[in-house]
Every structure is written in structure tokens, then in C-alpha cells.
Amino acid sequence: MHNPVVKKNTPAVCVFCGSLPGKNPKYTETARRLGTLIGEQGYRLVFGAGAVGLMGEVARAAQAAHAPVTGIIPRFLRSHEPPLETAEKLIFTTHMQERKQRMLHLADAFVLLPGGIGTLDEFFEVVVEGQLHVHKKPIVLINQDNFYVPLIKLLDHIVAEGFAHGNINALYHLATDADEAMDIVSTALSAGEASAAEDILQD
């Protein structure tokens, strides 16, 4: 296994995605491309630690591109989502909420691939805390083959029904593929968008 040299203040991209591969083979292709770009562009990867599904694909691709990889997983999930043992660092938490908070704390940007209920839960966690000014870190949805169109329509419906302001759409970015997603991340980080309003956890 390679031993990446981690430079001080190397930005970390947290990827939220499915622990299953999904039916569309393009999801796997995009996951691998995203992992490759994270490594090639000199970022660290933070992810849900699983060696399965899209999680495993993005992590293995990132490692192959020499990205330091940190996996975060609740202990009770180890039997359901076996962790990627070759990750440089594995963090075990007691519950899902702690996992999400550790991810939010360690990451400088968030990118979402297609996924299930857990992925949506992670999306709303970081979006809500962005809305509450806990952080100003970029959030990017990779809308592979319009996967996230129903979610976008739901958010628009919430605004139309008066339960949120229209500016919630400014809390996240949309990308059509991994390349565009990483362009958005790089631009946002260069502009200082990832500066946190406050630390939410102690190291």
C-alpha cells in the first residue's frame, strides 16, 4: 500500500454516496473518476469507510491516485458495511450522528454521488448546518443522469409552499459529472468559501 505524504492544511473532500452500486453502471464510473480526481488534484478523501458500493469505488480510486484516505464508520455498521482496511485512517464512532459530525468537522468540501436514504440524510445534515451558518463549506451534488432532479424538485416545492426561502438553492451546487464537481470545489476553496463559521468539534 502506498504511503501518501500529507501536507499540512491539505484540503479534504468528503464524499457522500451509496453503499450499493446502483443499477446504472455510470454511477460506478463517476465514483471512480471522482476518486481519481481527488487524488490527482492533491486533496484528501473523507468518506463513510465502507469497502462496498460506490463508497468503495471512490476510495480505491482515490488511493490509486495517491490521496490520503480517512474512513469514518459507526462500530455497529462494521458487519453491514465492512470498512476499507487499506484506508490510511479509520475512525470508529458510537452512532450515526457522531459520524456525520466528524465528517463535517474534518472536511473542507462535500461532494455527493448517487445514494440512498443515508446519503440524503448526510446531504440534509450539511445543508441545514450551512443554512444555520455553522459552516460555509461548498456542497456539490453530482446530478448523474438527472439522479437528483426529484430532490431538487422537492426543495423547490418546499420553497413554493412557504417553508423555506428561495436562497436555499444557494446552499449547494449542481454538477453534471465528477470533473465539473471538482472544478466547483477547487474554485470555491480558492475563493475561501470553505472557511468555517465556527468549529463544531474539538480535534
N, C-alpha and C positions, 0 to 999 in steps of 0.2 A: 504494500500500500504506500502511496506517495505521502510525503510529509510536507504539506504546504507551509511556506513561510508567511505568517500572519503579520502584516504591518500594523503598527499602531494606528488606531482610528480607521481601519479598513471598513467601509460601509457594509452592512449586512442586508440582504434582501430576504424577506420572509415569504415563502410560497405556501399558500393555502390551496389544497386540491384534494381530489378523491383518493380514498384508499382502495378503490376499484378502478380498473382501466376504462370503464365506459364502453359503449357499443361502437363508437366512431373511432377507427384507427388513427384519425388525425389528432385526437386528444393525446395519444401516446407520442406521436411525432412532435407535437408542440411542447409537451413536457420535456422531452429530450433536448429540443432546441433551446428552451428556456434555461435548463441547467447548464448547457454548453456556454451560452452567452454570459451567464452569471460568472462562470469561471474565467472565460476569455477576457471579460471586461474588468477583472480584478476585484470582484465582490466576494463576500462570504455568503453562505446559504444557511438560513434558519428554516427548519421545516418540522413537520409532525413526527419525524423519526421513523416512520414505517418503511419497511423494505418492499411493501406491496403496492399495487396500483400505480396511479400517477405519481404518488409520493416517492416511491422507489425509483421510478424512471427519472424524475428530475434530479434526485440526489445522486444517483450513479453517474448521470451525465455531468453534473457539476463537479464531482470528484475527478472524473476523467479529464476535465478541463482545469484541474488543479485548484478548485475552490475549496477553502476550509468549510467543513460542514458540521453544523450543530443540530442535533435532533432533540426534540422535547416531547415526552410522552408520559401520560399517567401510568403508574405501575400496573393498575388493573387491566390496561389495554394491551399489555405485552403479549398475551396469548392470542388476542384477536388480530393485532397488527404487529407482528414480530418486527422489532426495530432493526435498522440497518447497522449491523455490528461494526462495519468499517468506518462509520462516522467518526470524525476526529473527537467529537464530544457528544455524549448522550446525557441528557438531563431528565431525571425521573421525578414526576410531580405526584401529589396525592390525589388531585382531582382535575377535571377539565378546566375549571375556571382559573386555577393556578397556571395550567399550561398556557392558556391564552394570554394571561398577564405576563408571563415570562417571555413569550413571543413578542408581545407588544413592546416590552422593555428592551429586548435585545436587537430588534430590527430597526433599520433606518427607512425601509420602504416595504410595501406589501404588494404582492402580485398574486392574483387568483386565476388558476386554471379551472376548468370544469370540475365539479364535485357534487357531493350530496348534501344532506342536512347539516353535517358537521362543518362543511365548507361555508355554507350560508351563515351558520352561527358565528363563525370566525369573521366573516365579512361584516356582519352587523355589529359585532364587538368593536372592531377597529373604526367603523364608520360612526357609530354612536359616540365613541370617545373622541373622535375627530370633531364631531359636531359640538361636543362639550368643551372643546379646546384643551383636552388633556394632551393631545399631540397634534403636530402639523405634518405628519409623515405622509408621503404620497401613497395612494391606494389605486391599483390598476387592475381592472377586470379584463382578462383576455376573452373576448367575445367570439371564441372559435365557432364558426358555422352558426352564429346567432344563438349560442347556448344561453347567454344571459339576457336575451330580449325579454322573456317573461318577467324576470326580476326588475328590469328597467321599467317595464310597463306597470308593475306593481308599485314601484316608487313614484312614478308619475301619477298613479291613481290616488296614492296617499296624499300627494300634494293637492290634486284636484278636489279631494274631499275635505280639505282644510285641516289635515292632521300634521302637516309639515309645510315649511316654506319652500319655495322653488329653488332656493340656493342649496338644498341638499344635494342637487346634482353636481355641485362644485366640489363635493367632498371626495369624489372619486373620478378616475379617468377611464376611458374605454379604449381598448386596443384590439386590432383585428388578429394579431399574431404575436409571437414571442419577440420578434425583432422590434416591432413598434412599442411593445410594452417596455422593453429595456431602454429604448430611446427616451420614453417618457420618464422613466426612473432616473436615468442619467441627467436629463435636463432639470428635473425637479431637485435632485440632490445638489447639482451645481449651483442652482439658484437659492439654495438654502431652505427649501421647502420642508426638509426633514427635521428641522430644529424642533425639539420638544417644548411644549409649553411648561411642562413640569415632569420630573421623574416620577414614575408610578411605583417603582420597586427599588429597593436598595440592592446593590451588587452583592 
